[in-house]
Every structure is written in C-alpha cells, then in structure tokens.
Amino acid sequence: MWFKDYGGARLVRKAVILSGMVLGSPYQSYWLRQGKCPPADRMQYLPPRYRGMNPTPACLEQAMGGADITALNTPTQALPGITYYNVTTLREEEAAPFWINLMTGLGDYRNIVTQDLCPNDPIVHTTLNVAPSMWALIDSLLRTGTPRMSCMTPSAPAIKVRPVRAPSGIPLPPGTVMPAQFEKYYR
C-alpha cells in the first residue's frame, strides 16, 4: 500500500516481501462472512498481553477477495520500476495457504519458496525474519538478485513438506482458486 498510495514507488527499486499476503487473508474473509469482523470489541480476539496495544481492525484491508486487497492489486500486483522478491514457506500456517503470499500476473517479480533452496530448514512464519538462512537469502536478493540460502540443516535426503490447502477450520472464500503454477507443491 505504501508503494502505491503514498509514493513509495518513487523511492524503492527492490522489495523483499516475507509472507506478505499478496492475495489477502482467508482468516479475515472468514470472520467477515461470520459477521465478526471487525468485532464490536476487537480486544476480545487478542491474547491478554496484547490487549493494551489498541490494534486497528484490519479485516476489510486484508480480506481475501475484499475491495481493499482488490484495489491494491489493480491493475497489477507489481508496480512498474520495482523488482519484487516474494518469499514464503510451505510450512506457512499464519499466512496460509502459502500461495497467498506470492504474486501472479504481470510485473517484475520472483516468487521464492524456501523449501526450493533449503528443503529441510525449519522455516515457518515466525522464523522468516530471524533464521540465519533467511538473513543470507535476503542479503543475496538485495545485493545480487540471485536467491541463495546458507542452509541450517543438510538438504539430503529432502523431507517432503505437505503445505496446508487452507488454515485449519477456516475455509477459503467461495470461488477462490489456487493459481495453477503452485499445484506442483501439492503433488
């Protein structure tokens, strides 16, 4: 949003996006369909330690298929003049399914699934910004544009990771279709 609506595209040439929910979130879509988002008291959905932080109701902004995410991605997800590196993991559960974090369509971007580089590294949503192999990946993307990870665990034999099709107990919005290029990860 900053790139498009606030002039950020004038300042940025490369962007590394870690599980950025490019296509929106099924969680917010589900709660909107249930009439629970934004909640009357948004604090009720937060763990007690976060209730004093005054969060904003992001349901409308992040809902998969919603007006805000659609406007953000129109006419294209990638803005001209910026090279995007969208990074996610097959072990993604918080921003699941993993493919909602990757771009489709026109633009200068590269989608990166960490298991393609380091199949056995324990990369999940909460380690995308703290794992040493991820630091190496981000550094290589910003410096050279070539994805390189210094794997933390041996790559052979590779462990087959089965990505989730939808978050547990949260159905995808009606009519949602996974882009065909991501089917290979479910075989």
Sequence and secondary structure as in RCSB ss.txt:
>XXXX:A:sequence
MWFKDYGGARLVRKAVILSGMVLGSPYQSYWLRQGKCPPADRMQYLPPRYRGMNPTPACLEQAMGGADITALNTP
TQALPGITYYNVTTLREEEAAPFWINLMTGLGDYRNIVTQDLCPNDPIVHTTLNVAPSMWALIDSLLRTGTPRMS
CMTPSAPAIKVRPVRAPSGIPLPPGTVMPAQFEKYYR
>XXXX:A:secstr
 HHHHSSGGGT SEEEEES  TT BHHHHHHHHTT SS TTGGGGS GGGGGG     HHHHBTT HHHHHHTSS
 SS TT EEEEEE TT  TT SGGGGS  SSSSEEEEEHHHH TTS   GGGTTT HHHHHHHHHHHHTS     
 SS  SS       SS TT    TT    GGGGGGG 
